[in-house]
Amino acid sequence: MTTTGYESLDTTSSFYGSQYIWFTAHELAHSWFGNYVTCRRWNDVWLNEGMASYFEYVALQNLESQARADYWMNDAHNTIKSLPGGSVYVPNPTNYSEIFNYRLSYKKSAAVVHTLRYEIHNDAIFFQIIRNYLSTYAYSSASTENFKEIVEVTTGEDFTDFFNQWIYGEDYPIFDIKWDQQGDTLFVESVQTTSTTTTPLFKTHFDLKLNYSTGEDTIVRLYQDANTENFRICVSNAVKSIQFDPNIWLINRNSVFSVGIDEYLGNNSLLFNAYPNPAHDKITIVVEEENLQNLVATLYDLQGKVIMQKKIKESDTVINVIDLPKGVFILELKSDNKTGMRKIVLQ
């Protein structure tokens, strides 16, 4: 399969100049993605054009600066979000404009490869995937399914959700982040919608940059697999502000704002006590209110993962925790219309 348009330029040319390093990188990358291995069908053209486009970013990152690479990725995201829908995988490649769609086959495909790099969260493994893909299908052609298999064999993980969302699916996620700090616990609620209804949820990690009043900052990595997720994060200082996806990994729109804890919980606070704290083998939960229906106690780690969940039927309940992991956790007690939280240490 031969590419058309400006991809046909001689990849050995060197007259572009340093200001066009991204352009040179794109054409050189076609030596591997398009010549050495090409897409099996026009549906899979992202394997040629998306990969070549992503190596524009990689070249800028390594040969110029991260700031220059960030500028490139921001521009790509803005191009992608100029319209709400569109798939990286070309479902009905009937004409040139559908196959070589600049917004989707070039920019969105490149940005999705970048998101894959983020999800893998290990550059050595990510670039090994690229090497394995090229060596496996050298002087041949490959499909999206072939590339997915290389990703899964190399990582040892299932990337079905990722490919269904980002490759075969359409749209991009929209995050509404609300947060409040109580002492050394940061409460975060993430409500995710999408730019159209085609892909209703993107199960994904995302980063929050916590800016402290002391002038320091830290990045926490969270995972969302439902449209609404609540997280509890242990912090050492007062949080002044939060920035979503500070390193530009995800195609997204977002809003981040601070709310009071009552608004965060969305209802009245449920009063309860839990002791001993720290605890070793058991925790006694004492509910200080009456006539509460459907009480459920949930223990979360500081990234929001559920460690334990138990229905509470008595106002004084003992829970065995000796087999649970040790550390700092958030104990949430929730009824039909009230929610309360306590920090718990298991040791």
N, C-alpha and C positions, 0 to 999 in steps of 0.2 A: 504494500500500500504506500503510495507516494503522497506526501503532503503537498499542498498548493499554497499560492500566495507568497508572503515574504519568507515562508519556511524554505523556499527553494534556493535562497541565497547561498553562496559558497560559505560553508562553515569554517573555512580556514582563513577567511578575510580578516584583516586586522586594522582596517582604516577607520573604524567607527570612532575611536577616541575614548578616553576614560569616562567621559560623561555619558556614554552609551554602553557602559559595561553590562547593564541588564540585557540589552539587545544582543550583544555578543554572546552572553551566557545562554540565552534562549536558543540561539542557533547552534552553539556548540553542544548543548544538551540534546539536540535532535540527533547527534551522532549516536547516542545511546537509545533515546526514546523516539523512535520513528525510523531509524536506520538499522541499528543493532537488534532491537526488538520493536516491532510495530503492533498496533492494535489489530485484533482479529476481525472486528466488524466496525462499521462507522459508529455504532452505538457506544463503543468503547474508546472513542477518540480522545477522551480525557486522559487516557494513559500516555498518549503522545503529547498533546498540547498542555494539559494540566501539569504534567511532570516537567516539561521544558520551561513552562512559565514559573513553576516553583523554584527552579534552579536560578532564575533571575534573583529571587529573594536570597537564596543561599549564597550566590556570588556577592551580592551587596553586603550581606552579613559578614562574610569572611574577608573580602577584599577592600571594602570601604568602611562601613561602621554599622553598628546595630541601629543607630538613629536613622540612617539612610534606608536600611532594610524595613524598619518600622514605618517609615513614610510610604514605602512601596506597598506594604500590607494594608495600611489605612486606606490608601487610594483604591486598592483592590476591593476592600470591603465596601467602600462608598459606591463603587461601580456595581457590585453585586446587589446592594440594597436599593438601587435606583428603581427596581421593580420587585414585587413581593415574592413571586414564585420562580419556577424553573429548576430543572434537574441537571445534574452533572452527567448522568447517563442519558444518552439521546434515545428516547423511546421509539421515535418514528423518523429515522434519518432519510428524509425524502428530498432534501435540497441542500445546497451549499450553506445557506444562511442558518439552517438548523444545526448542521454539523459543526461549522466553524463559527459558532456564536461567541463573540468576544467576551460577553458578560459571563457565560456559563462554561464553555469549553476551555477557556483560557483562565479568566480571573477566579471564578468560583471553584473550578477544579484545583487550581493552585492553592487557594485558601483552604480547601478541604484536605489536601495533602498536609498542609501546615497543621490543621486540627488533628489529623492522624498522628503526626509527630508528637503533639501535645498529649494525646490519649495514651500513647505508648510510654511517654514520660522517661525515655532513655534514648539518648541520641545514638549510642553505640548500636542498640538494637534496631532503631529506625533505619539507619544507614546500612545495616546488615540486611534488612529487608530489601532495600533497593539493590544491593549487590546480588542477593539470592534471586530476585526477580530477573535481573539481567542475565545472570549465568544460566538459569534454568531455561529461559526462552531465547537464548542467543541465536541470532540469524533465523529467527522464526517470528511467530505472532502469538499474542496472548490476549485473553479476555479479562473483563472485570472479575469474573469468578476465579480465574487463574491467579490474579493478583491477590484477591481475598485469601485464597488458600496459602499463598506464600506468607502473607501477614500472620495468619493463624498458626502455621507450622513454626515460623520463626519465633513468635512470642509465646506460643503455647496457650493462647487465650482465644475466646470466641468473640469475633468482631461482627456478628450478624446485625446487632442493633446499629452499630456504627454505619455499616454499608446501607442498611435499609433507610436510615435517616439521611445521611449526608450524600450518598452516591445515587441510590435509586429514588429516594424521596425528594421532596421539593422544600422550598421555604428556608427560613432560618428562625432561631428562637428569639423571643423577647422576654427579658427578665425584669420583674418588678421586685426590687430588694428593699425590705424594711428591716431596720435594726434598732436595738436598744441595749444599753449596757447597765447591768445591775451588779455593782461590786466588781469582782474579777470574772464575771460571766457575761459574754456577749451573746445576745439572742438575735438570730438572723432568720427571717422568713423570706424564701424565694418563691415567687409565683411566676410560673413560666407559661406564656402563650406562644403562638407562632404567627408568622406573617400571613399565612393562609391556613385553611383547614386540611390541606392535603396530608401534611405530617403533623399530627396533633401534639407530639412531644418529642424533644430531643433528650434522650438519656445521656448525660454528659458530665464530666468534671468541669469545674470552673474555679477561677482564682479570685479571691478578694484581697486587696491590699489594704491593710489596717494602718492608718496614719495616727500615731499617738500624739498626745499633747506635749510630750517630751521632745518631739522632733524626730523620733525614731519611727520606723515602720517595719511591717512584716507582711508576708504573703501567706495566706492559708488556702489550701486546695480542698474543695468540697465536691460532693457528687450528688447530682439530682436525677432521680429515676421516677418521679411523679410530678404532676403539674404544680403541686404545692408541697414544699419541703420546709421543715424547721430544723435549725441547727443551733447548737449551744457550744460556744468556743471559750476556752479559758484564756484570759488575757492578763498581762502583768501591769498594764498602765491604762490610763483613761484614753479611750478612742475618740479622736477628734473628727475623723471623717473616714469614709470607706470608698475605694475605687474598684469598680468591677473590671475584671479581665485586663489588668494593667499592661500586660505584655502582648496583647493583641493576638490571642490564639483562636478566638471563636468569632465567626460571623454572627453578629447579634445586634440587637438594640437593647438598651437597659436604662432603668432609672433606679437611683439609690437615695433613700432618705431615712432620717432618724425619726422614730416615733416613741411615744411614751409606752411603758411596759403594759399598761392596760389596753392600749390600742393594739399592741403587738399580740397580746393574748387573745384579743377579740371578745373578751367577756370578763366577768368578775373573777377576782383571784380566789382560788380555793385554799382554805386554811388547813394545814396539816403539819404534823411534826414527824421526824424520822430519827431514830436513835438505835444503838450508839452511833456516833459519827466522829472519828473513823470507825468502821465496822470490819469484822473479820469473818464471822460465820453466819450472822443473821442480822436483819434490820427489822425493827418494829415500827410500823406505820400507824400513827394515831390521827384519825380524822377529827377535826375540831368543829365540824358542822353536821347537821342532821338532815335526813330526808333527801340525800343525794342519790341519784339513780345512775346505774351502769358505770360504776367507778372502775377505772383501769389504771394500774401503776406501770409505768414504762421507764426503764433505765437506759439512758443514752450515753455513748462515749462522747468525747468533746468534738468529734466530727459529725455528730448527729446519727451515728449508726445505732440501731436498736440492739441492746445487749440482752435485755430480759423484758418480758411483758406478762402481767398477771392481773386477773380480775380481783377486785377487793370487795368482799361481801360483808365484812365486819368493820366497825369503827376502830378496832384495835386488832391489827393483823401482823403476824410474824412471817417474814420472807427469808428463806434460806439463800445465802449468797456465797457460801464457802467455795463453790465450784466456779464462780465467775472470775474473770480476769481482775487483776489488781490495778488500781489507779484512781483517777478523779473522774467522776461521772455526774450526770444530771438526772435526778429522779423527778419524773413528772407524774402528777396525779390528776386525772381528768374525769369529769362526770359529763352528763349531757349538756350542761351549760356553764361549767366552771373549770378552771385550770389552775393548778399550783405547781411550783417547782422548787427543788432544793438541791444544792450541791452535796454529793456524797463521796466520801473517800473509802475505798475498799483496800485493806492491807493484810 
